[in-house]
Amino acid sequence: MASAITSSLNRYMAAVGEQVAFASKFGRNIFRNGFEWNEFLRQCYIVGVRSISLVAISGFIIGFVLTLQTQPTMKQFGAESFVPGMVAISIVREIGPMIIALICTGKIASSIGAELGSMKVTEQIDAMEVSSANPVQYLVVTRILACTLMVPLLTVMADALALTGGWLGVNLQGHVSATLFYRKAFAALEFSDVIPAVIKTFFFGFAIGFVGCYKGYHAARGTESVGLAANSAVVTASLWIILLDAIAVQITNLLYY
Amino acid sequence: MEQALTDKTEQAPATEVEQETASNEDQTPADGVVIRIEHLKKSFGENEVLKDINLELHKGENIVVLGRSGQGKSVTIQCIAGLMDPDEGKLEVLGKEIPSLNEDELKEIRKKIGFLFQSGALYDSMTVRENLEFPLTRVLQITDKEELTKRVEDALESVGLKDAIDKYPSSLSGGMRKRVGLARTLILRPQIILYDEPTTGLDPITAREISELIVALQEKYDTSSIIITHDMPCARITADRIVVMNDGKYIATGTYDELAKSPDELINNFFK
């Protein structure tokens, strides 16, 4: 029993050590000469542009459904006029960043994990290494930075579309002009709602890119490990996002309230 | 095919890069030994894969390593390329002790080592041209488009695949992938080339073509090679010397003809 616990602890510590070493490799390679701009832009396109439709539809529906769910309750209390503000605060502060990050985890972390895992299995990463090229700079730095930059942009876009969905939801049971809806929504929002929410999405993006790259880069040999890398990337990145969100909420509360 | 390659070898004028390689970059130690391995050991957990490996590869020599699967043949060349650290023993490449090199020193020495992977290991998101340009732009820092194109075309011509320049690896056959992999290996003009089962999975005719290509390119670029293979025709064509590996050790060495006459049943089984 004791030896099993020691062995699990050793494995866990070894994994933590490996992740720290990987993070330090990433950090060192960001500032090395020969930043891979073309690959970075290609990854921004893959991570950002190719996720637009999924994130846009999801964002719109989240706002729409949230409004439809809350409006009847608010109506019972005669607080229907607070619906735009409530939807805006919920979406911008929590629901938007969290759900979009989880959607991006499913789409992006899994794809990075599978891609790098497959490159590992087919010895493409080894081939880069033995040719003296720098696979971390080419494969890892570009993907992590692209995720760190694109996830916040996708979240802001999803937030905007969620508000539009909310406006449509309100109009299913009455008539509220877009101007009135948005004025009320923005009146309820403060910088302390927007800024921390946007900042945490950079960390979410980093976590998605980092976990995807780490899992793919350290995939074992064999085709089965490609699937495992993709799956494990999604599970681990999702946990990281939930954990980071809890930390971000605590920090925001300490700073603003 | 062999004639065509020989012709190319004879006719091709030395490019700037070949001249560079010949004059500036040759780091062969004075004793002519480009790889020296002494008492090399490597284990994976309880599994001791390399038990006591001793080998010297001389400049211009082709050594073929024969052995059954799972004997650690590929592990040996991965240690040589610095992809794995051995547990014990001495491992020198061009006079440098590989396990003791730092990241930058290892990168420098790897410029002198080419590695042809079993699958070719072509980057499948890139065209053949981009695959070959990748080491040129990252390692030699060449940015001039014309220079890049010239070097890529030269490398592809030497493996007889100039027409495949804009194709993706997924549209190439197994033999073509190996050739492109070989061109990518050669494009940095390495002094040493490590081949990991270069003919595995190929039909006998293509396997023979690849084996002849290895010899032709070795003569053209004056490289030294270690070739891991199970393919006896490949061993016969490419080997100056054959080393037989069993149970984590090299148990016999000699020319093809010498080993073919060996009374040892294990060795003899390879040549049947």
Interface residues (C-beta under 8 A of the other chain):
Chain A: G34 M119 T122 E123 Q124 D126 A127 M128 E129 V130 S131 S132 A133 N134 Y138
Chain B: Q78 A81 G82 L83 K107 E108 R110 K111 I113 G114 F115 F117 Q118 S119 A121 L122 Y123 D124 F134 P135 R138 V139 Q141 R184 T185 L188
